Amino acid sequence: MLRALIELRTGSPADALRLLRPVLPHTVDGGPAAAIELLMLLGDAGYHAGDTTAWRDMSELVERLPLTGDGPAPALLRLARAVTRVRRGAPSGLTDDDAATIEGLTDPGRLCWAGGMFFGLGDRPRGRWLRRRAMARARATGATGTLAWVLEYVVVDEMAAGRFRAARAYADEGDLHAVETAQPNLGHWYRSTLAVLAALEGRDADARQLAEHVLAATAGRGLVATTAQARRALGLLDLAAGRAEQALVHLRPVDAPGTPHPGIVLQSVPDLVEAAHRIDRPALAAEPLRQFTAWAEASGSPELRAVAARCAALSGTGDAEAAFRRALGLHPAGEEPLELARTQLLFGEHLRRLRRRSDARTLLRAACETFTGLGATAWADRARDELRATGETTSDGAADALAALTPQELRIAEAAGNGATNREIAAQLFLSTRTIDYHLRKVFQKLGISSRVELARFPALGGR
């Protein structure tokens, strides 16, 4: 298992899986703690190798494990079993007592893993909360190597919530910790994610440079998830620029053992479906969309089901307007403003083509406002173009004051906005209190405020 961990962080995730698989038959007799460690490694290696057979191995293993008893370890294993059962369309069987026990965990690695399992059950708010707690525990205990891994998931959560600047700050920090703790594969993943963020924010040159660097550095390494992220960044650039044919080349699933890994599919299929729709060849995305929809329905997540409904509207089968309206009805229950705005944009485009300009404008205005607020400039430009096509004049809007903050200042502002003292922020970021005080004064100056209370005026800081 130690050799597998070293391979996962510094070598080949596929080799990590090959080392783990002979251990699986012995795990049943090794006790719950050993089983948890193996399952955590198995899931992480399967994702980064793009190997969905690792999920099958995990499903078979948790069904063989004796999962009776109280305490955190049995509760965690029952959570893993609940996810594998939900994916098969069966009841989860997870109790409220188990969920409460899991929320009391203190180990950052297990907290983060549990957050991912709750995502699999469709309970995304609880999953996000657990991953934030994992980050806080890793900081509090000085577990820098674990923090480098945990931040990977916090970055994904911040991106989904539309807090791109916070995501970029955490990705920069994660990349730094990955380098400091000699985990180069994690560093490549963070840089591929920074490429996606640059694409979303309309920083084309940065996105292309980062993505191409990652693809060159990881060639032949079997880092499938990282490669898929870098390719997605290039696909998003092409999609935003109206180059759907080129976008499809980047967005098609990468070759990997078995069927595409669900964690990777969830990231790119909505973009793939949109690109195929734009060249009127929805069949190119039909099979990935089928898998995406099955996973979305199994999870019960309103966010995923909303995106699946939007994809169905673009697929060329059934009533497109009804599917768009179903998506809009599901989105408000979620916390992913970027996806809601993308649905509004695509629905608005659909209505404009039907010459229903008044209906289209309402959706396009809302999409444009959200994109502008998030800093998603490529999509904001598209929404403005569509609004102009309906006969409405638009403006680019005021610049976001948060854009003036450096990644370091952004992390400090977020922590202060959430009530942390300078001493607490210094401990979290491994800096001196004097450095925190200096940066906080710069934050106040750039934002034109004079107190921590005023940070509440900036929702993008993610105050909770």
C-alpha positions as CSV (number, residue, x, y, z in Angstrom):
1,M,0.0,0.0,0.0
2,L,2.9,2.4,0.7
3,R,4.5,1.5,-2.6
4,A,1.1,2.2,-4.3
5,L,0.8,5.6,-2.6
6,I,4.3,6.5,-3.8
7,E,3.3,5.5,-7.4
8,L,0.1,7.5,-7.2
9,R,1.8,10.7,-6.1
10,T,5.1,10.4,-8.1
11,G,4.8,7.7,-10.8
12,S,1.9,5.9,-12.6
13,P,-1.6,5.7,-11.1
14,A,-2.1,2.5,-13.2
15,D,0.9,0.9,-11.5
16,A,-0.6,1.9,-8.1
17,L,-3.7,0.0,-9.0
18,R,-1.6,-3.1,-10.1
19,L,0.0,-3.0,-6.7
20,L,-3.3,-2.7,-4.8
21,R,-5.3,-5.4,-6.5
22,P,-3.4,-8.4,-5.0
23,V,-4.1,-6.9,-1.6
24,L,-7.9,-6.9,-2.0
25,P,-8.6,-10.5,-1.1
26,H,-6.7,-10.1,2.2
27,T,-8.5,-6.9,3.2
28,V,-11.6,-8.7,4.5
29,D,-9.6,-10.1,7.4
30,G,-7.6,-7.0,8.1
31,G,-10.1,-4.9,10.1
32,P,-12.0,-1.8,9.1
33,A,-9.1,0.6,9.5
34,A,-7.0,-1.2,6.9
35,A,-10.0,-1.5,4.6
36,I,-10.5,2.2,4.7
37,E,-6.9,3.0,3.9
38,L,-7.0,0.7,0.9
39,L,-10.4,2.0,-0.3
40,M,-9.1,5.6,-0.1
41,L,-6.1,4.6,-2.2
42,L,-8.1,2.5,-4.6
43,G,-10.6,5.3,-5.3
44,D,-7.9,8.0,-5.8
45,A,-5.7,5.8,-8.0
46,G,-8.8,4.8,-10.1
47,Y,-9.7,8.4,-10.7
48,H,-6.3,9.6,-11.7
49,A,-5.7,6.5,-13.9
50,G,-9.2,6.9,-15.5
51,D,-9.9,3.3,-14.7
52,T,-13.5,2.7,-13.8
53,T,-12.8,-1.0,-13.0
54,A,-11.4,0.3,-9.7
55,W,-14.9,1.3,-8.8
56,R,-16.1,-2.2,-9.5
57,D,-13.3,-3.6,-7.3
58,M,-14.4,-1.2,-4.5
59,S,-18.1,-2.3,-4.9
60,E,-17.2,-6.0,-4.6
61,L,-15.0,-5.4,-1.6
62,V,-17.4,-3.4,0.5
63,E,-20.1,-6.0,0.0
64,R,-17.7,-8.7,1.4
65,L,-16.6,-6.7,4.4
66,P,-18.3,-7.3,7.8
67,L,-19.8,-3.8,8.4
68,T,-21.4,-4.3,11.8
69,G,-20.5,-2.3,14.9
70,D,-20.4,1.3,16.1
71,G,-17.7,3.9,15.7
72,P,-16.2,5.9,12.8
73,A,-14.5,3.1,10.9
74,P,-17.6,0.9,10.4
75,A,-19.7,4.0,9.7
76,L,-17.3,5.1,7.0
77,L,-17.4,1.6,5.4
78,R,-21.2,1.6,5.5
79,L,-21.1,5.0,3.7
80,A,-18.9,3.5,1.0
81,R,-21.3,0.6,0.6
82,A,-24.2,3.0,0.5
83,V,-22.6,4.8,-2.5
84,T,-22.0,1.6,-4.4
85,R,-25.6,0.5,-3.8
86,V,-27.0,3.8,-5.0
87,R,-25.0,3.6,-8.2
88,R,-26.7,0.2,-8.8
89,G,-30.1,1.8,-8.2
90,A,-30.6,0.2,-4.7
91,P,-31.5,2.0,-1.4
92,S,-28.4,3.3,0.4
93,G,-29.1,1.9,3.8
94,L,-27.1,4.7,5.5
95,T,-28.6,5.8,8.8
96,D,-28.7,9.2,10.3
97,D,-26.6,7.9,13.2
98,D,-23.9,6.9,10.7
99,A,-23.9,10.3,9.1
100,A,-23.6,12.0,12.5
101,T,-20.7,9.8,13.5
102,I,-18.9,10.6,10.3
103,E,-19.4,14.3,10.8
104,G,-17.5,13.9,14.1
105,L,-14.3,12.7,12.4
106,T,-11.0,14.5,13.0
107,D,-8.6,12.9,10.5
108,P,-8.4,15.2,7.5
109,G,-7.8,12.3,5.0
110,R,-10.9,10.5,6.1
111,L,-13.0,13.6,6.3
112,C,-12.1,14.4,2.7
113,W,-12.8,10.9,1.5
114,A,-16.2,10.9,3.4
115,G,-17.0,14.2,1.6
116,G,-16.5,12.5,-1.7
117,M,-18.7,9.6,-0.7
118,F,-21.5,12.0,0.2
119,F,-21.1,13.6,-3.2
120,G,-21.8,10.1,-4.6
121,L,-25.0,10.0,-2.6
122,G,-26.1,13.3,-4.0
123,D,-25.7,15.1,-0.7
124,R,-23.4,17.8,-2.1
125,P,-23.8,20.4,0.7
126,R,-22.6,17.8,3.3
127,G,-19.8,16.7,1.0
128,R,-18.6,20.3,0.6
129,W,-18.8,20.9,4.4
130,L,-16.7,17.8,5.2
131,R,-14.0,18.7,2.6
132,R,-13.8,22.3,4.1
133,R,-13.4,20.7,7.5
134,A,-10.7,18.4,6.2
135,M,-8.8,21.4,5.0
136,A,-9.1,23.1,8.3
137,R,-8.0,20.0,10.2
138,A,-5.0,19.5,7.9
139,R,-4.0,23.1,8.5
140,A,-4.5,22.8,12.3
141,T,-2.3,19.7,12.5
142,G,0.4,21.0,10.1
143,A,-0.2,18.0,7.8
144,T,1.1,19.7,4.7
145,G,1.4,16.5,2.6
146,T,-2.3,15.7,3.3
147,L,-3.3,19.3,2.7
148,A,-1.8,19.1,-0.8
149,W,-4.2,16.3,-1.5
150,V,-7.2,17.7,0.3
151,L,-7.0,21.1,-1.5
152,E,-7.5,19.2,-4.8
153,Y,-11.2,18.6,-3.8
154,V,-11.7,22.1,-2.2
155,V,-10.6,23.6,-5.6
156,V,-13.3,21.5,-7.4
157,D,-15.9,22.7,-4.9
158,E,-15.0,26.3,-5.3
159,M,-15.1,26.0,-9.1
160,A,-18.5,24.5,-9.0
161,A,-19.7,27.3,-6.7
162,G,-18.5,29.8,-9.2
163,R,-15.8,31.2,-6.9
164,F,-13.1,31.2,-9.5
165,R,-10.7,33.5,-7.8
166,A,-10.9,31.5,-4.6
167,A,-10.4,28.3,-6.6
168,R,-7.3,29.8,-8.2
169,A,-5.9,30.8,-4.9
170,Y,-6.4,27.3,-3.4
171,A,-4.9,25.7,-6.6
172,D,-1.8,27.9,-6.3
173,E,-1.5,26.9,-2.7
174,G,-2.0,23.2,-3.5
175,D,0.6,23.4,-6.2
176,L,3.1,24.9,-3.8
177,H,2.5,22.2,-1.2
178,A,2.7,19.5,-3.8
179,V,6.1,20.8,-4.8
180,E,7.3,21.2,-1.2
181,T,6.2,17.6,-0.3
182,A,7.5,16.0,-3.5
183,Q,4.2,15.0,-5.0
184,P,4.7,16.0,-8.7
185,N,1.6,14.3,-10.0
186,L,-0.6,16.5,-7.8
187,G,1.3,19.5,-9.1
188,H,0.4,18.6,-12.6
189,W,-3.2,18.2,-11.6
190,Y,-3.3,21.6,-10.1
191,R,-1.8,23.2,-13.2
192,S,-4.3,21.5,-15.4
193,T,-7.1,22.9,-13.1
194,L,-5.5,26.4,-13.3
195,A,-5.7,26.0,-17.1
196,V,-9.5,25.3,-16.9
197,L,-10.0,28.3,-14.6
198,A,-8.1,30.5,-17.0
199,A,-10.3,29.2,-19.9
200,L,-13.5,30.0,-17.8
201,E,-12.2,33.4,-17.0
202,G,-11.4,34.2,-20.7
203,R,-7.6,34.3,-20.2
204,D,-6.9,32.5,-23.4
205,A,-3.1,32.8,-23.6
206,D,-2.7,31.6,-19.9
207,A,-5.1,28.7,-20.4
208,R,-3.4,27.5,-23.6
209,Q,0.1,27.8,-22.1
210,L,-0.8,26.0,-18.9
211,A,-2.7,23.2,-20.7
212,E,0.0,22.6,-23.3
213,H,2.7,22.6,-20.6
214,V,0.8,19.9,-18.7
215,L,0.2,17.8,-21.7
216,A,3.9,17.8,-22.6
217,A,5.0,17.1,-19.0
218,T,2.6,14.2,-18.5
219,A,2.9,12.5,-21.9
220,G,3.1,8.7,-21.4
221,R,2.7,9.0,-17.7
222,G,-0.9,7.6,-17.5
223,L,-2.2,10.6,-15.6
224,V,-5.6,10.3,-17.3
225,A,-7.6,12.7,-15.1
226,T,-4.9,15.4,-15.4
227,T,-4.7,15.0,-19.1
228,A,-8.5,15.2,-19.4
229,Q,-8.5,18.4,-17.4
230,A,-5.9,20.0,-19.6
231,R,-7.7,18.9,-22.8
232,R,-10.9,20.3,-21.3
233,A,-9.3,23.7,-20.9
234,L,-8.4,23.7,-24.6
235,G,-11.9,22.5,-25.5
236,L,-13.5,25.3,-23.4
237,L,-11.4,27.8,-25.3
238,D,-12.6,26.5,-28.6
239,L,-16.2,26.1,-27.5
240,A,-16.4,29.7,-26.2
241,A,-14.8,31.0,-29.5
242,G,-17.4,29.1,-31.6
243,R,-14.9,26.4,-32.8
244,A,-17.1,23.5,-32.0
245,E,-15.3,21.0,-34.3
246,Q,-12.0,21.7,-32.6
247,A,-13.6,21.6,-29.2
248,L,-14.9,18.1,-29.9
249,V,-11.3,16.8,-30.5
250,H,-10.3,17.9,-27.0
251,L,-13.5,17.0,-25.2
252,R,-13.9,13.4,-26.4
253,P,-13.2,10.9,-23.6
254,V,-9.5,9.9,-23.4
255,D,-8.6,6.3,-23.9
256,A,-8.5,4.3,-20.7
257,P,-9.2,0.8,-19.4
258,G,-12.9,-0.1,-19.4
259,T,-15.6,2.6,-19.7
260,P,-14.7,6.2,-18.8
261,H,-14.3,6.9,-15.1
262,P,-17.4,8.7,-13.7
263,G,-15.3,11.4,-12.0
264,I,-13.8,12.3,-15.4
265,V,-17.1,12.0,-17.3
266,L,-18.8,14.4,-15.0
267,Q,-16.3,17.1,-15.8
268,S,-16.4,17.1,-19.6
269,V,-19.6,15.5,-20.9
270,P,-21.8,18.7,-20.7
271,D,-19.2,20.5,-22.7
272,L,-19.0,17.6,-25.2
273,V,-22.8,17.6,-25.6
274,E,-22.8,21.3,-26.3
275,A,-20.1,21.0,-28.9
276,A,-21.8,18.2,-30.7
277,H,-25.1,20.1,-30.6
278,R,-23.4,23.2,-32.2
279,I,-22.3,21.2,-35.3
280,D,-25.7,19.3,-35.4
281,R,-24.1,15.9,-34.6
282,P,-25.6,15.0,-31.2
283,A,-24.9,11.3,-31.9
284,L,-21.2,12.0,-31.2
285,A,-22.0,12.5,-27.5
286,A,-24.8,10.0,-27.2
287,E,-23.0,7.3,-25.3
288,P,-21.1,9.5,-22.8
289,L,-24.4,11.4,-22.2
290,R,-26.2,8.1,-21.5
291,Q,-23.6,7.3,-18.8
292,F,-23.7,10.8,-17.4
293,T,-27.5,10.7,-17.1
294,A,-27.4,7.3,-15.4
295,W,-24.9,8.5,-12.8
296,A,-26.8,11.8,-12.3
297,E,-30.1,9.9,-11.7
298,A,-28.5,7.4,-9.4
299,S,-26.9,10.1,-7.3
300,G,-30.2,12.0,-6.8
301,S,-28.2,15.2,-7.0
302,P,-30.4,18.1,-8.2
303,E,-27.3,19.8,-9.6
304,L,-26.3,16.8,-11.7
305,R,-29.9,16.1,-12.8
306,A,-30.3,19.7,-13.9
307,V,-27.2,19.5,-16.1
308,A,-28.4,16.1,-17.5
309,A,-31.8,17.7,-18.4
310,R,-30.0,20.6,-20.2
311,C,-27.9,18.0,-22.1
312,A,-31.1,16.2,-23.0
313,A,-32.5,19.4,-24.4
314,L,-29.5,19.6,-26.7
315,S,-29.5,16.0,-27.7
316,G,-32.0,16.3,-30.5
317,T,-34.4,13.8,-28.9
318,G,-37.7,14.7,-27.2
319,D,-39.1,18.1,-26.4
320,A,-36.2,20.5,-26.0
321,E,-38.2,23.3,-24.3
322,A,-39.6,20.9,-21.7
323,A,-36.2,19.6,-21.0
324,F,-34.8,23.1,-20.5
325,R,-37.6,24.0,-18.2
326,R,-37.0,20.8,-16.2
327,A,-33.4,21.9,-15.9
328,L,-34.3,25.3,-14.7
329,G,-36.7,23.8,-12.1
330,L,-33.9,21.7,-10.7
331,H,-31.1,24.3,-10.6
332,P,-32.3,26.5,-7.8
333,A,-32.0,23.6,-5.4
334,G,-28.3,23.5,-6.1
335,E,-25.4,25.7,-5.5
336,E,-23.7,25.9,-8.9
337,P,-24.4,29.4,-10.5
338,L,-22.2,28.8,-13.5
339,E,-24.3,25.8,-14.6
340,L,-27.5,27.6,-14.0
341,A,-26.3,30.5,-16.2
342,R,-25.1,28.1,-18.9
343,T,-28.6,26.6,-19.0
344,Q,-30.2,30.1,-19.2
345,L,-27.8,31.0,-22.0
346,L,-28.5,27.8,-24.1
347,F,-32.3,28.1,-23.5
348,G,-32.2,31.7,-24.4
349,E,-30.3,30.9,-27.7
350,H,-33.0,28.2,-28.4
351,L,-35.8,30.7,-27.9
352,R,-34.2,33.4,-30.0
353,R,-33.8,30.9,-32.9
354,L,-37.6,30.3,-32.5
355,R,-38.0,34.2,-32.8
356,R,-39.3,34.4,-29.2
357,R,-37.1,37.3,-28.5
358,S,-38.9,38.7,-25.5
359,D,-38.7,35.3,-23.7
360,A,-35.1,34.9,-24.7
361,R,-34.0,38.3,-23.4
362,T,-35.1,37.5,-19.8
363,L,-33.0,34.4,-19.8
364,L,-30.0,36.0,-21.5
365,R,-30.0,39.0,-19.2
366,A,-29.9,36.7,-16.2
367,A,-27.1,34.6,-17.7
368,C,-25.1,37.7,-18.6
369,E,-25.4,39.1,-15.1
370,T,-24.3,35.8,-13.5
371,F,-21.4,35.3,-15.9
372,T,-20.2,38.9,-15.3
373,G,-20.4,38.5,-11.5
374,L,-18.5,35.2,-11.6
375,G,-15.8,36.6,-13.9
376,A,-16.6,34.1,-16.6
377,T,-15.8,36.6,-19.3
378,A,-16.0,34.2,-22.3
379,W,-19.6,33.2,-21.4
380,A,-20.5,36.7,-20.6
381,D,-19.4,37.8,-24.0
382,R,-21.5,35.1,-25.6
383,A,-24.6,36.1,-23.6
384,R,-24.1,39.7,-24.7
385,D,-23.8,38.7,-28.3
386,E,-27.0,36.8,-28.0
387,L,-28.7,39.7,-26.4
388,R,-27.6,42.0,-29.2
389,A,-29.1,39.5,-31.6
390,T,-32.4,40.0,-29.9
391,G,-32.1,43.8,-30.5
392,E,-31.0,44.7,-27.0
393,T,-28.0,47.0,-26.3
394,T,-25.7,45.8,-23.5
395,S,-22.6,47.0,-21.7
396,D,-19.7,45.1,-20.2
397,G,-20.6,46.2,-16.6
398,A,-18.3,47.5,-13.9
399,A,-15.0,45.7,-13.1
400,D,-15.0,43.4,-10.1
401,A,-13.0,44.9,-7.2
402,L,-11.8,41.4,-6.2
403,A,-9.9,41.1,-9.4
404,A,-7.3,43.4,-7.9
405,L,-6.4,41.0,-5.1
406,T,-3.5,38.6,-5.4
407,P,-4.2,34.9,-4.7
408,Q,-2.5,35.3,-1.2
409,E,-4.7,38.3,-0.4
410,L,-7.8,36.5,-1.6
411,R,-7.1,33.6,0.8
412,I,-6.6,36.0,3.7
413,A,-9.7,38.0,2.8
414,E,-11.8,34.9,2.7
415,A,-10.5,33.6,6.1
416,A,-11.1,37.1,7.6
417,G,-14.6,37.2,6.1
418,N,-15.3,33.9,7.8
419,G,-14.4,35.3,11.2
420,A,-10.8,34.0,11.6
421,T,-8.4,36.2,13.7
422,N,-5.0,37.2,12.3
423,R,-3.3,34.6,14.5
424,E,-5.7,31.9,13.2
425,I,-5.1,32.9,9.6
426,A,-1.3,32.9,10.1
427,A,-1.5,29.3,11.4
428,Q,-3.7,28.3,8.5
429,L,-1.4,29.7,5.8
430,F,1.9,29.0,7.7
431,L,2.8,32.7,7.7
432,S,3.6,35.2,10.5
433,T,0.9,37.4,12.0
434,R,2.9,40.5,10.9
435,T,2.6,39.2,7.3
436,I,-1.1,38.7,7.7
437,D,-1.6,42.1,9.1
438,Y,0.3,43.7,6.1
439,H,-1.7,41.8,3.5
440,L,-5.0,42.5,5.2
441,R,-4.2,46.3,5.1
442,K,-3.6,45.9,1.4
443,V,-6.9,44.1,1.0
444,F,-8.8,46.9,2.7
445,Q,-7.0,49.4,0.5
446,K,-7.8,47.6,-2.7
447,L,-11.5,47.0,-1.8
448,G,-12.0,50.5,-0.5
449,I,-13.2,49.3,3.0
450,S,-11.9,49.8,6.5
451,S,-13.1,46.8,8.6
452,R,-13.6,43.1,8.4
453,V,-17.4,43.5,8.7
454,E,-17.4,45.2,5.3
455,L,-16.0,42.0,3.7
456,A,-19.6,40.7,3.8
457,R,-20.3,43.0,0.9
458,F,-18.3,40.6,-1.3
459,P,-20.3,37.3,-1.6
460,A,-17.6,35.8,-3.9
461,L,-15.3,35.5,-0.9
462,G,-17.5,32.6,0.1
463,G,-18.5,33.7,3.6
464,R,-20.3,31.0,5.5
